[in-house]
Amino acid sequence: MRIKKWLPTIIIAGVAGLVLAFALGQLLPTLRTTESGIVVDINDPKLINRGKYIARTADCVACHTTLNGEAYAGGLPMLTPLGAIYSTNITPDKRTGIGDYTFDDFNNAIKHGVRKDNNALYPAMPYPSYQIMPDKDVAAMYAYFMTEVKAVYQPNKDSELPPIFNWRWPLAYWQAIFAPKREFIAEASTVALTRGQYLVEGPGHCGSCHTERGIGFQELALSNAESNAFLGGAVIDGWRAKSLRGEYEGLSTWSTEELIDFFKTGRTDTTSAFGAMAEVVEHSTQYMTEEDLYAMSVYLKALSPTDGKPVYTPKKTDTTTQKLLDGVYDSRGAILYAEYCQICHRADGQGVPRIFPALAGNSAVFSKEADSVLQITLSGGRMPKTPHDRMAFTMPEFSHLSDADIAEVVNYIRNSWTNQASKIDVNDVVRMRHFLRKKPKTGTDIAPNLSINAASKGASHE
């Protein structure tokens, strides 16, 4: 009886609370926006060229271009546990793009995650990182997008999130909690380290992939000053984005020169970029100046190991190489490796410099999570195409192998030579196959000639 008596009051209070939460959710984005007072000369050639370079460092094209689609026209699906959301059209088309955005509209979207209509943007847009970019850099990007990018009429797609979860106003609360306003604070006194920190923490938004996320899908740290969880590695989009810190599974075995080479070409003598990182190299880092590549590399090498992660691993004697050379196949995994992998990656697991990556001593292979190894084994991949190497090599997919065989060969690779890793089972393979069936083909599946230089010829845009 008491419940019935109070039920109308409870309902009224609930509705009133929801209305109040909605009203506040509508107000919060307006508190994030700013008026810069900056007047941008979008016809200034120097400003446009600078904006093009900054857009490269921010890797805008990777998320806003679909497979074989028009550059920056949006529509790229991004999978979430609740459904796909789609990147938006950021060409200067006035009907479907950002052609009617003022500089302040553009700046508020880039740095604060607020659209022209004052609705919050999904955090798939890395505005928590872009927030530290100075207004003058965003102004240069604005000139580039408004003047040199080709206007494309392409309506934006609605998200596939279920009702309630696709509402925009609750995102304002996410922004208030997880993306508060912040500015760049240099941690070092040298010019190179400061520039490298800025590029990594800001436009490069490296933490978006390489930092673990919390229960609210927020990055656990946005800078090294917050926590050494920053850039400590994460699993995203079915790939293991490795730690970029000083532990063994991170960058302790990399030299500064190797990092520069990797950012510039997508490969070194022992490894190559694949998956999402191949897109970063192909569309962003290969175009960066030597000074910026050096700055990023020395900054990353200066990061300490993540708490609790070893800088070195226990010694292990390589018994794999000689067995393979002698034709001693003492497991199903060894047989499969000899049949499908050895011709490229060699008996010693060292591959061929700049052609076939090494599997022995490769942290992508023996990392705690086997997602990257499973995904590239099942779906294949290709190196990024750059002018620094004559050819970009492709790894074929081996999805025709049974789940049991995939598990066997992956476990063999992760624990052969000097590699030491936890074992996976058939269920891990099944889960990855299920994930790949839903995953759209993007990124390095895009035709190799879709680069900033190639696309700009005749179209005047990336």
C-alpha positions in Angstrom: 0.0 0.0 0.0 2.8 2.4 0.8 4.4 1.8 -2.6 1.2 2.6 -4.4 0.8 5.7 -2.3 4.2 7.0 -3.2 4.3 5.7 -6.8 3.0 9.0 -8.4 5.5 11.0 -6.4 8.3 8.7 -7.4 7.3 8.9 -11.1 7.0 12.7 -11.0 10.4 13.0 -9.3 12.0 10.7 -11.8 10.5 12.6 -14.8 11.6 15.9 -13.2 15.1 14.5 -12.6 15.4 13.4 -16.2 14.2 16.8 -17.5 16.7 18.5 -15.3 19.5 16.2 -16.4 18.5 16.8 -20.0 18.5 20.6 -19.6 21.9 20.5 -17.9 23.2 18.1 -20.6 22.2 20.7 -23.2 23.9 23.5 -21.2 27.2 21.8 -20.5 28.6 21.9 -24.1 28.1 25.6 -24.2 30.3 26.0 -21.2 33.2 24.2 -23.0 33.1 26.4 -26.1 35.3 29.5 -26.6 35.4 32.6 -28.7 38.9 33.1 -29.9 38.5 36.4 -31.7 40.9 35.1 -34.3 40.4 36.1 -37.9 41.7 33.5 -40.3 42.9 34.4 -43.8 41.9 31.1 -45.5 43.6 32.3 -48.7 47.1 32.7 -47.2 49.3 30.1 -49.0 51.7 29.8 -46.1 48.9 29.3 -43.6 47.3 26.6 -45.9 50.5 24.7 -46.3 51.1 24.8 -42.6 47.6 23.6 -42.0 48.1 20.7 -44.4 51.2 19.6 -42.4 49.4 19.9 -39.1 46.5 17.9 -40.5 49.1 15.2 -41.4 50.5 15.2 -37.9 46.9 14.8 -36.5 46.2 12.0 -39.0 42.7 13.3 -39.8 42.4 11.4 -43.0 42.6 7.9 -41.5 39.3 8.2 -39.6 37.4 10.4 -42.0 38.0 8.4 -45.2 36.3 5.1 -46.2 37.7 2.3 -48.3 38.1 3.8 -51.8 36.0 6.8 -50.7 36.5 10.5 -51.1 39.1 11.9 -48.7 37.7 13.5 -45.6 34.1 12.7 -46.6 33.5 10.5 -43.6 31.4 7.4 -43.3 34.1 5.2 -41.7 32.5 2.7 -39.3 34.0 2.5 -35.9 32.9 -0.6 -33.9 31.9 -0.3 -30.3 30.4 -3.1 -28.0 27.0 -1.5 -28.6 27.2 -0.9 -32.3 28.9 1.1 -35.0 29.3 4.9 -35.1 30.4 6.6 -38.3 33.0 9.4 -38.8 31.5 12.6 -40.2 32.1 14.5 -43.4 34.7 17.2 -42.7 35.0 18.5 -46.3 33.9 22.1 -46.9 30.6 21.0 -48.4 27.9 23.4 -47.0 25.1 20.8 -46.9 26.7 17.7 -45.5 30.2 18.9 -44.4 31.7 21.8 -42.4 31.4 24.4 -45.1 29.4 26.8 -43.0 31.6 26.4 -39.9 33.3 29.6 -38.6 36.8 29.2 -37.2 35.3 29.2 -33.7 32.9 26.4 -34.7 35.8 24.4 -36.1 38.0 25.1 -33.1 35.4 24.0 -30.6 34.8 20.8 -32.5 38.5 20.0 -32.8 39.6 21.0 -29.2 36.5 20.7 -27.1 34.3 18.1 -28.8 31.3 20.3 -29.4 29.6 20.6 -32.8 28.2 23.7 -34.4 24.8 22.9 -33.1 26.3 22.7 -29.5 25.9 18.9 -29.3 28.7 16.8 -27.9 30.8 14.7 -30.1 31.5 11.0 -29.4 34.9 10.5 -27.8 36.0 8.4 -30.8 37.0 11.9 -31.9 40.3 12.5 -30.0 39.5 15.9 -28.7 40.9 15.1 -25.3 44.3 15.0 -27.0 43.7 17.8 -29.6 42.7 20.1 -26.7 46.3 21.1 -26.0 46.8 22.3 -29.6 47.3 26.1 -29.8 44.5 28.0 -31.5 47.0 29.2 -34.2 47.7 25.7 -35.3 43.9 24.9 -35.5 43.5 28.2 -37.5 46.1 26.9 -40.0 44.1 23.6 -40.3 40.9 25.6 -40.8 42.5 27.5 -43.7 43.6 24.2 -45.2 40.2 22.4 -44.9 38.2 25.4 -46.1 40.4 26.2 -49.1 42.3 23.2 -50.3 40.2 20.2 -49.3 37.7 19.2 -52.0 34.0 19.8 -51.0 32.1 16.4 -51.2 28.4 16.0 -50.9 28.0 12.9 -48.7 25.3 12.9 -46.0 26.5 11.7 -42.6 25.3 8.3 -41.3 23.4 7.8 -38.1 25.0 5.7 -35.4 23.9 2.1 -34.9 23.8 2.5 -31.2 20.5 1.4 -29.5 18.1 4.0 -28.2 19.2 6.0 -25.2 22.9 5.2 -25.9 22.7 7.2 -29.1 21.5 10.3 -27.3 24.0 13.2 -27.5 23.2 15.0 -24.3 24.6 12.4 -21.9 27.9 12.7 -23.7 28.2 16.2 -22.1 28.5 14.5 -18.7 31.2 12.2 -20.1 33.1 15.3 -21.3 32.8 17.0 -18.0 34.1 14.0 -16.1 36.7 12.6 -18.4 37.7 15.4 -20.8 38.1 18.6 -18.7 39.7 21.6 -20.2 43.5 21.4 -20.1 46.6 23.0 -21.6 50.0 21.7 -22.7 52.5 21.6 -19.8 56.1 20.8 -20.9 57.8 18.2 -18.7 61.4 18.8 -20.0 63.6 21.8 -20.7 65.0 20.7 -24.0 63.4 21.8 -27.3 63.4 18.3 -28.8 61.8 16.6 -25.8 59.2 19.3 -25.4 58.3 19.2 -29.1 58.2 15.4 -29.0 55.9 15.4 -25.9 53.6 17.9 -27.6 53.3 15.8 -30.8 52.8 12.5 -28.9 50.4 13.9 -26.4 48.5 16.3 -28.7 48.0 16.1 -32.5 49.5 12.7 -32.8 47.0 11.5 -30.1 49.1 8.4 -29.5 47.3 7.7 -26.3 44.0 7.1 -28.1 45.3 3.7 -29.1 48.3 3.0 -26.8 46.7 3.9 -23.4 44.3 1.6 -21.6 40.7 2.8 -21.2 38.6 2.7 -18.1 35.0 1.8 -17.5 33.7 4.9 -19.2 35.9 4.3 -22.3 38.2 7.1 -21.1 41.9 7.0 -21.4 43.4 6.2 -18.0 45.9 9.0 -18.5 46.3 11.8 -21.0 49.9 12.6 -20.2 52.9 11.1 -18.6 52.6 13.6 -15.7 49.3 12.1 -14.8 50.4 8.5 -14.6 52.8 6.0 -16.3 49.7 4.2 -17.5 50.0 6.7 -20.3 51.1 4.9 -23.4 51.4 1.6 -21.5 49.7 -0.4 -24.2 46.1 -1.4 -24.9 43.9 -3.6 -27.1 41.8 -1.6 -29.6 39.9 -2.7 -32.7 41.3 -6.2 -32.3 44.9 -5.1 -32.3 47.4 -4.9 -29.5 48.7 -1.4 -29.5 52.0 -2.0 -27.8 53.4 -0.1 -24.9 55.5 2.8 -26.0 57.3 3.0 -22.6 60.6 1.6 -21.5 59.7 -2.1 -20.7 60.7 -5.1 -22.7 57.3 -5.4 -24.3 57.6 -1.7 -25.1 60.5 0.2 -26.5 63.4 -0.9 -24.3 65.0 -2.9 -27.2 64.4 -0.1 -29.8 67.0 2.6 -30.5 66.1 6.2 -31.4 67.3 5.6 -34.9 65.0 2.6 -35.3 62.0 4.6 -34.1 62.7 7.3 -36.6 63.1 4.7 -39.4 59.9 3.1 -38.3 57.9 6.3 -38.3 59.3 7.3 -41.7 59.0 4.1 -43.6 56.8 1.8 -41.6 59.5 -0.8 -41.1 63.0 -1.5 -39.7 65.4 -4.4 -40.4 63.4 -6.6 -37.9 59.8 -5.4 -37.9 57.1 -3.6 -39.8 53.9 -1.7 -39.1 50.6 -3.5 -39.6 47.0 -2.8 -38.9 46.1 0.6 -37.6 49.8 1.6 -37.2 50.3 1.0 -40.9 47.6 3.6 -41.5 49.3 6.0 -39.2 52.6 5.7 -41.1 50.9 5.7 -44.5 48.8 8.8 -43.9 50.7 10.7 -41.2 54.2 10.0 -39.9 55.9 9.4 -43.3 55.2 13.1 -44.1 56.7 14.5 -40.9 59.9 16.4 -40.9 63.1 14.9 -39.7 63.1 17.2 -36.7 59.6 16.1 -35.7 60.4 12.4 -36.1 63.5 12.8 -34.0 61.6 14.8 -31.4 58.9 12.1 -31.0 61.5 9.3 -30.9 63.7 10.8 -28.2 60.6 11.7 -26.1 59.3 8.1 -26.3 62.7 6.7 -25.5 62.8 8.9 -22.4 59.6 7.4 -20.9 60.1 5.1 -17.9 58.8 1.5 -17.8 55.2 1.0 -16.7 54.9 0.1 -13.1 55.2 -3.7 -12.6 56.4 -4.5 -16.1 59.9 -5.9 -16.6 62.5 -4.2 -18.6 64.0 -7.6 -19.4 62.7 -11.1 -19.6 64.3 -14.3 -18.3 67.0 -15.8 -20.5 65.9 -18.6 -22.8 68.1 -20.8 -25.0 67.0 -21.0 -28.7 66.4 -24.7 -29.5 63.9 -24.0 -32.2 66.2 -23.0 -35.0 68.3 -26.1 -35.1 65.2 -28.4 -34.9 63.7 -26.7 -37.9 66.9 -26.8 -39.8 67.2 -30.6 -39.0 63.6 -31.2 -40.0 62.7 -32.2 -36.4 59.0 -31.3 -36.1 58.1 -32.3 -32.5 54.6 -30.6 -32.4 51.7 -29.8 -34.7 52.7 -26.2 -34.4 56.1 -26.9 -35.7 54.7 -28.7 -38.7 52.3 -25.8 -39.5 55.1 -23.3 -39.1 57.4 -25.2 -41.5 54.6 -25.5 -44.0 53.1 -22.0 -44.0 55.5 -19.6 -42.3 59.2 -20.7 -42.5 59.7 -19.8 -46.2 59.3 -16.1 -45.3 60.1 -15.8 -41.6 63.0 -18.4 -41.8 64.0 -21.2 -39.5 65.6 -18.8 -37.1 62.5 -16.6 -36.9 64.5 -13.5 -38.1 62.7 -13.0 -41.4 64.4 -10.9 -44.1 65.4 -7.3 -43.3 62.8 -4.8 -44.5 60.9 -7.5 -46.3 59.6 -10.2 -43.9 59.4 -9.1 -40.2 61.2 -11.2 -37.5 59.0 -13.3 -35.3 61.7 -14.1 -32.8 62.1 -11.3 -30.3 59.2 -9.4 -31.7 57.2 -7.9 -28.8 54.0 -7.8 -31.0 54.3 -11.6 -31.1 54.9 -12.4 -27.4 52.9 -9.6 -25.8 50.4 -10.5 -23.0 47.5 -10.3 -25.4 47.7 -12.4 -28.6 45.1 -10.3 -30.5 47.5 -8.9 -33.0 49.0 -12.2 -33.9 45.6 -13.8 -34.2 44.2 -11.0 -36.3 47.1 -10.9 -38.8 47.2 -14.7 -39.1 43.5 -14.9 -39.8 43.0 -11.8 -42.0 46.5 -11.0 -43.3 47.8 -7.5 -43.8 50.2 -5.3 -45.7 52.9 -2.9 -45.0 52.3 0.8 -45.5 53.3 2.2 -48.9 56.0 4.9 -48.7 58.6 6.2 -51.2 61.4 5.0 -48.9 61.2 1.3 -49.9 60.6 0.0 -53.4 57.7 -2.4 -52.5 55.1 -2.8 -49.8 54.8 -6.5 -49.0 51.6 -8.3 -48.1 51.0 -11.2 -45.7 48.3 -13.6 -46.9 45.4 -14.6 -44.7 45.3 -18.1 -43.3 41.6 -18.2 -42.3 41.2 -21.5 -44.2 43.1 -23.2 -41.4 41.0 -24.8 -38.6 40.6 -23.1 -35.3 42.7 -25.8 -33.6 45.5 -25.3 -36.2 45.5 -21.5 -35.8 45.8 -21.9 -32.0 48.7 -24.4 -32.5 50.8 -22.3 -34.8 50.2 -19.1 -32.9 51.3 -20.8 -29.6 54.3 -22.2 -31.4 55.4 -18.8 -32.7 54.8 -17.1 -29.3 56.9 -19.6 -27.5 59.7 -20.5 -29.9 63.3 -19.2 -30.2 63.6 -16.9 -27.2 60.0 -15.9 -27.1 58.0 -16.4 -23.9 54.3 -15.9 -23.8 51.1 -17.2 -22.3 49.2 -19.8 -24.4 45.9 -19.2 -26.1 43.2 -21.8 -26.8 40.6 -22.5 -29.5 38.1 -20.2 -27.9 40.4 -17.2 -28.5 40.5 -18.1 -32.2 36.7 -18.4 -32.3 36.3 -15.0 -30.7 38.7 -13.4 -33.2 36.9 -14.9 -36.2 33.6 -13.6 -34.8 35.1 -10.1 -34.4 36.6 -10.1 -37.9 33.3 -11.1 -39.5 31.8 -7.8 -38.1 34.9 -5.7 -38.7 34.8 -3.5 -41.9 37.7 -3.4 -44.2 39.5 -0.1 -43.8 42.8 1.6 -43.5 45.6 -0.3 -45.3 43.0 -1.9 -47.5 42.6 1.6 -49.0 44.2 1.8 -52.4 47.9 2.6 -51.9 47.7 5.8 -54.0 45.3 7.4 -51.6 47.9 9.6 -49.9 48.0 13.3 -49.3 50.3 14.0 -52.2 48.5 11.7 -54.7 45.0 12.8 -53.8 45.9 16.5 -53.9 46.8 16.3 -57.6 43.9 17.7 -59.5 41.6 17.7 -56.5 43.5 20.1 -54.3 42.9 18.1 -51.1 44.3 15.1 -49.1 
